[in-house]
Amino acid sequence: MLDALTWPGFADLSLAGLLFLCAAAFLAGAVDAIVGGGGLIQLPAMLLLVPGGEVIHSLATNKVASVAGTAAAARTYAKRTPIDWRSALPMALLALLGSLGGAIFADALPSGVLNAVVLAAIVVVAVHTWRKPDLGSVDAPRFGRRGQLVVMLLGGVLLGFWDGIAGPGTGSFLVFLLVGLVGFAFLTASATAKVVNVATNVGALLFFIPAGKVLWGLGLCMAVSNAAGSVLGASLASRRGSGFVRRVFLTVAVGLVVSLGWKVAAGI
């Protein structure tokens, strides 16, 4: 199991390494489908092994697995949870363009500064959610139709850009944007966030694929695992409702704070 695989697209990864990454992808898919934050599991697992020898291969291959998982979760949610497609699709389009821009500038941006900004933001988000138990329990729109669309479009392009540069917690930030600013219930927000997350992953791949950065054998295996986990997570969220999603959101937020706090302290 420790011998290197000679299959094309696996970058000489061992069978044990492949199984480890597929297990990480399954767990990441389940968590990400509920409330985002699956990147806290999947990408760090890849960076432990660095298949292909360069971080950029991990970033690109991670997107292949993630797009399969978010698409599977979006499909599962769409069957069980009403989605406002007139707002979700324009938001997804701008998020795709933002993600493409983020992927292009992935190596040029000061990640340390960005990590510090996002760390501060996620702490505020987590404390705000914890202090307001009723936040996101039901849909409570805060804007008229036009205002809601503007907020979603601006949030989509900004968070898409962040996701394109492999920013952690994009799915969680999408959920909070839709809950805290737009006024969606947590369940509706998670369903909408998955649609947008599909677009952000596709946007990044529009750069990574022509650049030849994707390890296709590994990516497709992880994609199957991530999609399976995503279906499980979306089904759990749909059955158990917004209260369950809120609890998972707070758990993931704590994980984000620990992960980003370590990066900022280590100067990564």
C-alpha positions in Angstrom: 0.0 0.0 0.0 3.0 2.3 0.4 4.3 1.7 -3.1 3.9 4.6 -5.6 1.1 4.2 -8.1 2.2 4.5 -11.7 -1.2 5.3 -13.0 -1.5 8.4 -15.1 -2.7 11.5 -13.2 -1.8 10.3 -9.7 1.7 11.8 -9.4 3.2 8.6 -8.0 0.9 8.8 -4.9 0.8 5.6 -2.9 -2.4 3.6 -2.5 -2.5 4.4 1.2 -2.1 8.1 0.3 -5.0 7.8 -2.2 -7.3 6.2 0.3 -6.4 8.9 2.9 -7.3 11.7 0.5 -10.5 10.0 -0.6 -11.6 9.6 3.0 -10.7 13.3 3.6 -12.7 14.3 0.5 -15.8 12.3 1.8 -15.7 14.0 5.2 -15.1 17.4 3.6 -18.0 16.9 1.2 -20.4 16.1 4.1 -19.3 19.1 6.2 -19.3 21.5 3.2 -22.8 20.5 2.1 -24.2 21.4 5.4 -22.6 24.8 6.0 -19.4 25.2 4.1 -15.9 24.9 5.4 -15.0 21.5 3.8 -11.8 23.1 2.6 -10.6 23.0 6.2 -10.4 19.2 5.8 -9.7 18.5 2.1 -7.1 21.0 1.2 -4.9 20.6 4.3 -5.0 16.8 3.7 -3.7 17.3 0.2 -1.0 19.7 1.5 0.3 17.0 3.9 1.2 14.9 0.9 1.6 17.6 -1.8 0.9 15.2 -4.8 2.8 16.4 -7.9 5.4 18.2 -5.7 3.9 21.7 -6.0 1.2 23.4 -4.0 -0.5 24.6 -7.1 -1.4 21.0 -8.1 -3.1 20.5 -4.8 -5.1 23.8 -5.2 -6.2 22.8 -8.7 -7.0 19.2 -8.0 -8.9 20.2 -4.8 -11.2 22.3 -7.1 -12.0 19.2 -9.2 -13.2 17.3 -6.1 -15.0 20.3 -4.7 -17.0 21.1 -7.9 -18.3 17.5 -7.9 -19.3 17.8 -4.3 -21.0 21.2 -4.5 -22.9 20.1 -7.6 -24.1 17.0 -5.9 -25.2 19.0 -2.8 -26.9 21.6 -4.9 -28.9 19.0 -6.7 -29.9 17.3 -3.4 -30.9 20.6 -1.9 -32.9 21.7 -5.0 -35.1 18.6 -4.6 -36.0 19.4 -1.0 -35.5 23.2 -0.3 -36.9 26.1 -2.3 -34.2 28.2 -4.0 -34.7 31.6 -5.4 -33.1 31.0 -8.8 -33.7 34.5 -10.0 -31.2 35.7 -7.4 -29.0 32.6 -7.1 -28.0 32.4 -10.7 -26.9 36.0 -11.2 -25.0 35.7 -7.9 -23.4 32.5 -9.1 -22.3 34.1 -12.4 -20.5 37.0 -10.7 -19.0 34.6 -8.2 -17.6 32.6 -11.1 -16.0 35.7 -12.6 -14.6 36.7 -9.2 -13.2 33.2 -8.7 -11.5 33.2 -12.1 -9.9 36.5 -11.2 -8.8 35.1 -7.8 -7.2 32.0 -9.4 -5.2 34.2 -11.8 -3.8 36.2 -9.0 -3.4 33.3 -6.6 0.4 33.6 -6.4 0.5 37.4 -6.4 -1.6 38.3 -3.3 -0.2 38.7 0.2 -1.9 35.6 1.8 -0.7 36.6 5.3 -2.7 39.8 5.2 -5.7 38.1 3.8 -5.6 35.4 6.4 -5.6 38.1 9.2 -8.5 39.9 7.7 -10.6 36.8 7.3 -9.7 35.6 10.8 -11.1 38.9 12.2 -14.2 38.6 10.1 -15.0 35.0 11.1 -14.6 35.8 14.8 -17.1 38.6 14.4 -19.4 36.3 12.4 -19.2 33.5 15.0 -19.8 35.7 18.0 -22.7 37.4 16.3 -24.3 34.1 15.4 -23.7 32.7 18.9 -25.3 35.7 20.6 -28.4 35.6 18.4 -29.9 32.1 18.8 -32.9 33.0 16.6 -30.7 34.3 13.7 -31.4 32.2 10.6 -34.2 30.2 12.1 -36.7 31.4 9.6 -36.6 33.5 6.4 -36.8 37.2 7.3 -35.8 39.3 4.2 -34.1 42.6 5.1 -34.3 44.2 1.7 -36.7 44.7 -1.2 -36.1 42.6 -4.3 -33.7 45.0 -5.9 -31.7 45.6 -2.7 -31.4 41.9 -2.0 -30.1 41.2 -5.5 -27.4 44.0 -5.1 -26.2 42.6 -1.8 -26.0 39.1 -3.3 -24.2 40.2 -6.4 -21.6 42.2 -4.5 -21.1 39.4 -2.0 -20.9 36.8 -4.8 -18.1 38.5 -6.7 -16.0 39.2 -3.5 -16.4 35.8 -2.1 -15.8 34.2 -5.5 -12.5 36.1 -5.7 -11.6 34.8 -2.2 -12.4 31.3 -3.2 -10.3 31.6 -6.4 -7.2 32.3 -4.4 -7.9 29.2 -2.3 -9.3 31.2 0.6 -10.7 29.1 3.5 -14.3 29.2 4.6 -15.9 30.5 1.4 -18.9 28.3 1.8 -19.3 29.4 5.4 -19.0 33.1 4.5 -21.6 32.6 1.7 -24.0 31.1 4.3 -23.5 34.0 6.7 -23.9 36.6 4.0 -27.2 35.1 3.1 -28.3 34.7 6.7 -26.9 37.8 8.3 -27.3 40.4 5.6 -30.0 39.1 3.2 -32.2 37.4 5.9 -32.4 33.8 4.7 -32.9 31.0 7.1 -29.8 28.8 7.5 -31.3 26.0 5.5 -32.2 28.2 2.5 -28.9 29.9 2.8 -27.0 26.6 2.6 -29.0 25.5 -0.4 -28.3 28.8 -2.2 -24.6 28.8 -1.2 -24.1 25.4 -2.8 -25.3 26.8 -6.2 -22.9 29.7 -5.9 -20.1 27.5 -4.7 -20.4 25.3 -7.8 -19.8 28.5 -9.9 -16.7 29.6 -7.8 -15.2 26.1 -8.3 -15.8 26.2 -12.0 -14.4 29.7 -12.2 -11.1 28.6 -10.7 -10.9 25.6 -12.9 -11.2 27.8 -16.0 -7.7 28.9 -15.1 -6.3 25.8 -13.6 -7.3 23.3 -16.4 -5.7 25.2 -19.4 -2.6 25.8 -17.2 -2.2 22.0 -16.8 -2.3 22.1 -13.0 -4.9 19.4 -12.4 -3.9 15.8 -11.5 -6.9 14.2 -13.2 -6.7 10.6 -11.9 -6.5 11.8 -8.2 -9.0 14.5 -8.8 -11.7 12.2 -10.3 -11.3 9.7 -7.4 -11.6 12.5 -4.8 -14.5 13.9 -6.8 -16.5 10.7 -6.4 -15.8 10.6 -2.6 -16.6 14.3 -2.2 -19.9 14.0 -4.1 -20.9 11.0 -1.9 -20.2 12.9 1.2 -22.0 16.0 -0.1 -25.2 14.0 -0.8 -25.1 12.7 2.8 -24.5 16.1 4.3 -27.2 17.8 2.2 -29.7 15.1 3.1 -28.9 15.5 6.8 -29.3 19.3 6.6 -32.6 19.1 4.7 -34.1 16.6 7.2 -32.9 18.3 10.4 -33.5 21.9 9.5 -32.0 25.3 10.2 -31.2 24.7 13.9 -29.0 21.8 13.0 -27.2 23.8 10.3 -26.7 26.7 12.7 -24.9 24.3 15.2 -22.7 22.9 12.5 -21.9 26.5 11.3 -20.7 27.5 14.8 -18.5 24.4 15.0 -17.0 25.1 11.6 -16.5 28.7 12.5 -14.4 27.6 15.6 -12.4 25.4 13.3 -11.8 28.3 10.9 -10.6 30.5 13.8 -8.1 27.9 15.0 -6.8 27.2 11.5 -6.4 30.8 10.4 -5.1 31.9 13.8 -2.3 29.3 13.5 -1.5 30.6 10.0 -1.4 34.2 11.1 0.8 33.3 14.1 3.1 31.3 12.0 3.3 34.0 9.3 2.1 31.6 6.5 
